[in-house]
Amino acid sequence: MRIADMNWMQVERYLERDDRAVVPIGSTEQHAYLSLATDDVLAERMAVEAAAPLGVPVFPPLNFGITPAFLAYPGTVSLRQETLEAVLLDVLDSLAVTGFRRVLVVNGHGGNSPAETAVLDWAERRPEMRVKWHDWWRAPATAEAVRAIDPQASHASWMEAFPWTSLPEVEPPAEPKPMVDLGRWRQLDADAARALLGDGSFGGAYRKPEAAMLELWRAGVQETRQVLEGAW
């Protein structure tokens, strides 16, 4: 259930029987023909669907992340690493003060990964707290489900093209895009990165059949729920 659908009194009653919470984080950045909010949409929806049967509240997603390489694409917003870390630690401090003790961070954006260390270090200093960081799309079972569909999967390719991230008025190319040299891309500034990437996809097919995408989604939800249910 979303915190947006609860009031403080309901949360207080919840905390009398459970102390778990989920915090989704994403990024607002170019995703070729997909929504600029793809990472936000996927992280929040994944968190909500995974937590729903357990009755665990899901906080609103942090919609901005670390993505300086895409700043040449209009609509992209990037935070400094220290900014993201400061916001995440403030969120965790607030949850600790109000009674939560187990927090799952569901991350939808690879660029946010450097902040994981700061989050886990925070938990180490708070013995009463337990925090897990979960990159949902590259967790083992979900990554295996991706490979079973098509090993050529990447940023802004088919693996992120769910019905809820695709734009109804936009038709992507029918043919797969050759994979980009990511080693070269990582060495470039934002303008040069855009010149290399073109539309923004790293390569591969732009879409897969909806049935395959829904099967992949179910794998992600199940794995995320297992993380939430598992040992803390």
C-alpha positions as CSV (number, residue, x, y, z in Angstrom):
1,M,0.0,0.0,0.0
2,R,1.2,3.5,-0.8
3,I,1.8,6.0,2.0
4,A,-0.1,8.4,-0.3
5,D,-3.2,6.3,0.5
6,M,-2.7,6.4,4.3
7,N,-2.9,9.0,7.0
8,W,-0.6,9.2,10.0
9,M,-3.0,7.4,12.3
10,Q,-3.1,4.4,10.0
11,V,0.6,4.3,9.9
12,E,0.8,4.5,13.7
13,R,-1.5,1.5,13.9
14,Y,0.5,-0.4,11.3
15,L,3.7,0.2,13.4
16,E,2.1,-1.6,16.3
17,R,2.3,-4.9,14.4
18,D,5.1,-4.4,11.8
19,D,8.1,-2.2,11.3
20,R,8.9,-2.6,7.6
21,A,8.8,0.0,4.9
22,V,9.8,0.3,1.2
23,V,11.5,3.4,-0.3
24,P,11.7,3.3,-4.2
25,I,14.3,5.4,-5.9
26,G,14.8,6.1,-9.6
27,S,15.9,8.8,-12.0
28,T,14.4,11.3,-14.4
29,E,16.5,10.7,-17.6
30,Q,16.3,10.0,-21.2
31,H,15.1,6.5,-22.2
32,A,15.1,6.9,-25.9
33,Y,11.5,6.3,-27.0
34,L,10.3,5.5,-23.5
35,S,9.1,7.8,-20.8
36,L,11.7,10.0,-19.1
37,A,10.3,8.8,-15.8
38,T,10.9,5.1,-16.7
39,D,13.1,4.4,-13.7
40,D,10.7,6.1,-11.3
41,V,7.7,4.3,-12.7
42,L,9.3,0.9,-12.6
43,A,10.8,1.3,-9.1
44,E,7.6,2.5,-7.5
45,R,5.3,0.0,-9.3
46,M,7.7,-2.9,-8.5
47,A,7.8,-1.8,-4.8
48,V,4.0,-1.5,-4.6
49,E,3.2,-4.8,-6.2
50,A,5.8,-6.7,-4.2
51,A,4.7,-5.2,-0.9
52,A,0.9,-5.3,-1.4
53,P,0.1,-8.8,-0.2
54,L,2.3,-8.2,2.9
55,G,0.6,-4.9,3.8
56,V,3.9,-3.1,3.9
57,P,3.7,0.6,3.2
58,V,5.6,2.1,0.2
59,F,6.8,5.7,0.3
60,P,6.7,8.0,-2.7
61,P,9.7,7.4,-5.0
62,L,12.8,9.6,-5.1
63,N,12.4,10.8,-8.6
64,F,15.8,12.2,-9.3
65,G,19.1,10.3,-9.3
66,I,22.7,10.3,-10.5
67,T,22.8,10.6,-14.3
68,P,25.3,13.2,-15.5
69,A,26.1,11.3,-18.7
70,F,22.6,12.0,-20.1
71,L,22.5,15.8,-19.4
72,A,22.7,16.6,-23.1
73,Y,19.2,15.1,-23.5
74,P,16.4,17.6,-22.6
75,G,14.3,16.5,-19.7
76,T,17.2,14.7,-17.9
77,V,17.8,15.8,-14.3
78,S,21.0,14.7,-12.4
79,L,21.9,14.9,-8.7
80,R,25.4,14.9,-7.3
81,Q,26.2,11.7,-5.5
82,E,26.5,13.6,-2.2
83,T,23.0,15.1,-2.8
84,L,21.4,11.8,-3.3
85,E,23.2,10.3,-0.3
86,A,22.1,13.2,1.9
87,V,18.5,12.9,0.9
88,L,18.5,9.1,1.4
89,L,20.0,9.4,4.9
90,D,17.6,12.1,5.9
91,V,14.7,9.8,4.8
92,L,16.2,7.0,6.8
93,D,16.7,9.2,9.8
94,S,13.0,10.2,9.6
95,L,11.8,6.6,9.3
96,A,13.9,5.6,12.3
97,V,12.5,8.4,14.4
98,T,8.9,7.6,13.6
99,G,9.3,3.9,14.4
100,F,10.3,2.0,11.3
101,R,13.1,-0.5,11.8
102,R,13.4,-2.5,8.6
103,V,13.7,-0.6,5.3
104,L,14.0,-1.9,1.8
105,V,15.3,0.5,-0.8
106,V,14.1,-0.6,-4.3
107,N,16.5,1.0,-6.8
108,G,15.4,1.4,-10.4
109,H,18.5,3.2,-11.8
110,G,22.0,1.8,-12.1
111,G,23.6,5.3,-11.7
112,N,22.3,5.4,-8.1
113,S,24.4,2.4,-7.1
114,P,27.3,4.5,-5.6
115,A,24.8,5.7,-2.9
116,E,24.4,2.1,-1.6
117,T,27.5,2.2,0.4
118,A,26.4,5.3,2.3
119,V,23.0,3.7,3.0
120,L,24.5,0.5,4.3
121,D,27.1,2.4,6.4
122,W,24.3,4.4,8.0
123,A,22.6,1.1,9.0
124,E,25.8,-0.2,10.5
125,R,25.9,2.8,12.8
126,R,22.3,2.2,13.8
127,P,22.1,-1.2,15.5
128,E,18.3,-0.9,15.9
129,M,17.9,-0.6,12.1
130,R,18.1,-3.0,9.2
131,V,18.3,-1.8,5.6
132,K,18.4,-3.7,2.3
133,W,19.3,-2.2,-1.1
134,H,17.7,-4.0,-4.0
135,D,18.5,-3.3,-7.7
136,W,15.4,-5.0,-8.9
137,W,16.2,-5.4,-12.6
138,R,19.6,-7.1,-12.0
139,A,18.8,-9.3,-9.1
140,P,19.6,-12.9,-9.9
141,A,16.2,-14.4,-10.8
142,T,15.1,-11.3,-12.7
143,A,18.3,-11.0,-14.6
144,E,18.0,-14.7,-15.6
145,A,14.4,-14.0,-16.8
146,V,15.8,-11.2,-19.0
147,R,18.5,-13.5,-20.4
148,A,15.9,-16.1,-21.2
149,I,14.0,-13.6,-23.4
150,D,17.0,-12.0,-25.1
151,P,20.6,-11.6,-23.7
152,Q,20.9,-8.3,-25.7
153,A,19.1,-6.1,-23.2
154,S,20.2,-2.7,-22.0
155,H,19.3,0.9,-21.1
156,A,16.2,2.1,-23.0
157,S,15.8,-1.2,-24.8
158,W,13.0,-3.8,-24.7
159,M,13.8,-4.8,-21.1
160,E,12.4,-1.4,-19.9
161,A,9.6,-1.2,-22.4
162,F,6.6,-2.3,-20.3
163,P,3.1,-1.1,-21.0
164,W,3.4,1.4,-18.2
165,T,6.7,3.0,-19.5
166,S,5.9,3.0,-23.3
167,L,4.3,6.1,-24.7
168,P,1.1,5.3,-26.7
169,E,1.7,8.0,-29.3
170,V,5.4,6.9,-30.0
171,E,6.4,4.0,-32.2
172,P,10.0,2.9,-31.8
173,P,12.1,1.4,-34.6
174,A,11.2,-2.1,-35.6
175,E,14.8,-3.3,-36.1
176,P,17.2,-3.8,-33.2
177,K,19.9,-1.3,-32.6
178,P,23.6,-2.4,-32.7
179,M,25.0,-2.5,-29.2
180,V,27.0,0.6,-28.2
181,D,30.6,0.3,-27.0
182,L,29.9,1.1,-23.3
183,G,33.6,1.2,-22.4
184,R,34.0,4.1,-24.8
185,W,30.7,5.7,-23.7
186,R,31.9,5.8,-20.0
187,Q,34.8,7.9,-21.0
188,L,32.8,10.7,-22.7
189,D,31.3,13.9,-21.6
190,A,27.5,14.4,-22.0
191,D,27.6,16.0,-25.4
192,A,30.0,13.3,-26.8
193,A,27.9,10.6,-25.2
194,R,24.8,11.9,-27.0
195,A,26.7,11.9,-30.3
196,L,27.6,8.3,-29.7
197,L,24.2,7.1,-28.5
198,G,22.0,9.0,-30.9
199,D,18.4,8.1,-29.7
200,G,19.7,7.1,-26.3
201,S,19.3,3.4,-26.3
202,F,22.4,1.3,-25.6
203,G,21.3,-1.3,-28.1
204,G,19.2,-4.3,-28.7
205,A,15.5,-4.7,-29.7
206,Y,13.2,-1.8,-28.7
207,R,10.2,-4.0,-27.9
208,K,9.2,-7.6,-27.1
209,P,5.8,-9.2,-27.0
210,E,3.6,-8.1,-24.1
211,A,3.3,-11.6,-22.8
212,A,7.1,-11.9,-22.4
213,M,7.3,-8.6,-20.7
214,L,4.6,-9.5,-18.2
215,E,6.4,-12.7,-17.4
216,L,9.6,-10.8,-16.8
217,W,7.6,-8.4,-14.6
218,R,6.2,-11.2,-12.5
219,A,9.7,-12.6,-11.9
220,G,10.8,-9.1,-10.7
221,V,7.8,-8.7,-8.3
222,Q,8.3,-12.2,-6.9
223,E,12.0,-11.7,-6.3
224,T,11.5,-8.3,-4.7
225,R,8.8,-9.7,-2.4
226,Q,11.2,-12.5,-1.3
227,V,13.7,-9.8,-0.4
228,L,11.1,-8.0,1.7
229,E,10.0,-11.3,3.4
230,G,13.4,-12.8,3.9
231,A,15.8,-12.6,6.8
232,W,16.8,-9.2,8.0
